[in-house]
């Protein structure tokens, strides 16, 4: 079933990428880089969106329900929240931002300055309210649920049963970072995947890594939209109180 799941996802993604390429060739503005909203929409729906469609079939074949797999029980809800939030805010975010800064600096020094991801470009330049709502929902809910099911809920146990657990942990984390296709974010995403897998092992459910993943995305989304305003606020605060 894991192989069938991956084959169905690969077929959907290839179909989406082919459609994007055809529409780009035809000159449709919504599919032209760098801020091709149509390309991002089709790309997300044919990867993470298709995952949401495939999950019920996968669970039905394994005769398990959503509550058990995702940890939607009252005690697990509290455990996931109280474990995920401190891990992300107190430990992971400062380290991830530092690693991102170092990665950008190193890539720039070697003559490979990184650009923004297509999704980031679309987020910052989106004019229509529906596109902003969709991208926010995707970043906070759709993406984390789909990606955690794929990498922590399906691939990690699959490889863990067939190899050494450490190899499965490192290999799936490497794949998670790789599929985001962002050189500057590769190291932080690899570390994020290691942390998310640890949360999955610690809680034996997907709710904790989904919560952490969603929180990480939410904070970065806020920083993306309001980062400049926050910096200016603290600069004014420092000037008024400490000048």
C-alpha angles and dihedrals in degrees: 000000000000090000092047090048092052092045091052091048092048091050092050093046093048089049090051094048091048091051091049091050092049093049091046089052089050089055101244105167094216090062100045120103145278098030100018102158092181092054092051091046094051092042094053094043093050093050114026093017093054088049090063088054094048098045096077091051091049093049092046091053090052092043094234130126134229095251094057097042097044096035097241095164121117096247092045091049092057093042093050093049098046092046100042101045098056092042092054100039102036101035118012105041097055091046093045094050091048091050091047091052092048091047093051091047093049094046091048091050092054092049098259104108108186122233129209121281114257090246091054091050091051092046094053095042101038111127102179117081093220092057092050091049091049094048092048091049090047093049095047104033119002098047099043094047093047096043095045091050091051100043106026101023100042118010098039096053090041094056093035090061091049102041142015112309092234091054090050091049094050096038097050091044090052090050091048091054093043098054091058087066097212116129095195093051097041097097095043090047091049089053090046090053091051090052093046091051090050089053090049092052092044095052101027090224139084095238096084096051091042090052092047093045092049092047091049091051092045094053091047090048091053090047090050094052100035104021096109093047091050092050092049091049093054091044090055091044091052092047094050099043104032106027 
